[in-house]
């Protein structure tokens, strides 16, 4: 098991007394984040929800923003760019893009858990341009080419 890393968190004025993002159970991979504002999302529409927090993520890491499974199943609420990436050099407020795939308005109240964040290491790569790629069994087959 990896040791947790320290991530500096700044409480913005509109966060008020909202709790810091936190793990709900000892086995949780993600920390739940809450909305710092109330909003309503109509079916088929998107909205940007502020959390009231900004982070200083250490170099070599990112924070991934992911949907909460219960909201997805019960209400059709997801994150259209999932997982969203918060880069280590971003210092603005963590905001969550929510989309309503449900059939009725979704009401977000201040303090509602709206997403989860997962801290993840980032491996950077160097692109090396070549004339040909090595052959594999799969080759260039994609989009269902390996079966159902």
C-alpha positions as CSV (number, residue, x, y, z in Angstrom):
1,X,0.0,0.0,0.0
2,X,1.3,3.5,-0.9
3,X,1.7,6.1,1.8
4,X,-0.7,9.0,1.5
5,X,0.8,12.3,0.1
6,X,0.1,15.7,1.6
7,X,-2.0,18.0,-0.5
8,X,-2.3,21.6,0.5
9,X,-6.0,22.8,0.5
10,X,-7.2,26.4,0.5
11,X,-10.7,27.0,1.9
12,X,-12.2,29.7,-0.3
13,X,-14.6,32.3,1.3
14,X,-17.8,30.7,-0.1
15,X,-16.8,27.3,1.3
16,X,-17.9,28.5,4.7
17,X,-18.1,25.6,7.1
18,X,-18.3,22.9,4.5
19,X,-16.2,19.9,5.5
20,X,-13.0,19.1,3.6
21,X,-13.3,16.4,0.9
22,X,-13.0,13.1,2.7
23,X,-13.0,9.3,2.4
24,X,-16.3,8.0,3.6
25,X,-14.9,4.5,4.5
26,X,-11.5,3.1,5.2
27,X,-11.5,1.3,1.8
28,X,-12.7,4.2,-0.3
29,X,-10.5,5.1,-3.3
30,X,-12.1,8.5,-3.7
31,X,-12.8,11.4,-1.4
32,X,-16.3,12.8,-1.7
33,X,-16.6,16.5,-2.6
34,X,-19.6,18.7,-1.9
35,X,-21.3,21.6,-3.7
36,X,-20.6,25.0,-2.3
37,X,-23.7,26.4,-4.1
38,X,-27.2,25.4,-4.9
39,X,-28.3,24.9,-8.5
40,X,-30.8,23.1,-10.6
41,X,-29.9,21.0,-13.7
42,X,-32.6,20.3,-16.2
43,X,-32.7,17.0,-18.1
44,X,-30.1,16.9,-20.8
45,X,-28.3,20.0,-19.5
46,X,-24.9,20.6,-17.9
47,X,-23.9,22.8,-15.0
48,X,-20.7,23.9,-13.3
49,X,-20.7,23.4,-9.5
50,X,-18.1,25.0,-7.3
51,X,-16.7,23.2,-4.3
52,X,-15.2,26.1,-2.4
53,X,-11.7,24.6,-2.4
54,X,-8.5,25.0,-4.3
55,X,-5.6,22.5,-4.1
56,X,-1.8,22.5,-4.5
57,X,-1.3,19.1,-5.9
58,X,2.4,17.9,-5.8
59,X,4.3,17.6,-9.1
60,X,3.9,14.0,-10.4
61,X,0.3,13.7,-9.3
62,X,-3.1,14.7,-10.5
63,X,-6.6,14.7,-9.0
64,X,-9.2,12.8,-11.0
65,X,-12.8,13.9,-10.7
66,X,-15.3,11.1,-11.0
67,X,-19.0,10.6,-10.8
68,X,-20.7,9.2,-7.7
69,X,-22.2,5.8,-8.6
70,X,-25.3,6.4,-6.5
71,X,-26.2,9.6,-8.3
72,X,-25.5,8.0,-11.6
73,X,-27.8,5.0,-10.9
74,X,-30.6,6.7,-9.0
75,X,-30.7,10.1,-10.8
76,X,-28.8,9.8,-14.0
77,X,-26.2,12.4,-12.9
78,X,-22.7,12.0,-14.3
79,X,-19.6,14.0,-15.2
80,X,-19.3,14.4,-19.0
81,X,-15.5,14.5,-19.1
82,X,-15.0,11.7,-16.7
83,X,-12.5,11.4,-15.3
84,X,-11.8,15.1,-15.2
85,X,-8.2,15.9,-14.5
86,X,-7.0,18.6,-12.1
87,X,-3.3,19.2,-13.0
88,X,-0.6,19.8,-10.5
89,X,0.0,23.4,-11.6
90,X,-3.7,24.5,-11.3
91,X,-4.4,26.7,-8.3
92,X,-8.0,27.7,-9.0
93,X,-11.2,26.4,-7.4
94,X,-12.1,22.8,-8.0
95,X,-15.3,22.9,-10.0
96,X,-17.3,19.9,-11.2
97,X,-19.1,19.7,-14.5
98,X,-22.3,17.8,-13.9
99,X,-24.7,16.5,-16.6
100,X,-28.3,15.3,-16.0
101,X,-29.0,12.2,-18.0
102,X,-32.2,11.7,-16.0
103,X,-35.8,12.6,-16.9
104,X,-36.4,15.3,-14.3
105,X,-34.7,18.4,-12.9
106,X,-31.9,17.5,-10.5
107,X,-31.6,19.9,-7.6
108,X,-28.2,20.3,-5.9
109,X,-28.3,21.8,-2.5
110,X,-25.3,23.4,-0.8
111,X,-23.4,20.7,1.0
112,X,-24.6,17.8,-1.2
113,X,-22.0,15.3,-2.2
114,X,-21.7,15.7,-6.0
115,X,-18.5,13.9,-7.0
116,X,-15.5,12.0,-5.8
117,X,-11.8,12.8,-6.3
118,X,-9.0,10.3,-6.6
119,X,-5.3,11.2,-6.2
120,X,-3.3,9.5,-8.9
121,X,0.4,9.4,-10.0
122,X,1.1,10.7,-13.5
123,X,3.6,9.0,-15.8
124,X,4.7,11.4,-18.5
125,X,5.9,10.0,-21.9
126,X,8.1,11.1,-24.7
127,X,6.7,10.7,-28.2
128,X,9.2,9.4,-30.7
129,X,8.2,9.7,-34.3
130,X,9.0,6.5,-36.4
131,X,8.3,5.4,-39.9
132,X,6.7,2.0,-38.9
133,X,5.3,0.4,-35.8
134,X,5.9,-3.1,-34.6
135,X,3.3,-5.8,-35.5
136,X,0.9,-7.3,-33.0
137,X,-1.8,-10.0,-33.2
138,X,-4.5,-7.3,-33.0
139,X,-2.9,-4.9,-35.4
140,X,-5.0,-1.8,-36.2
141,X,-8.3,-3.5,-35.4
142,X,-10.4,-1.4,-33.0
143,X,-14.0,-0.5,-32.0
144,X,-15.2,-4.0,-31.2
145,X,-12.8,-5.9,-33.5
146,X,-11.8,-8.3,-30.7
147,X,-15.3,-9.6,-30.3
148,X,-18.5,-9.0,-28.2
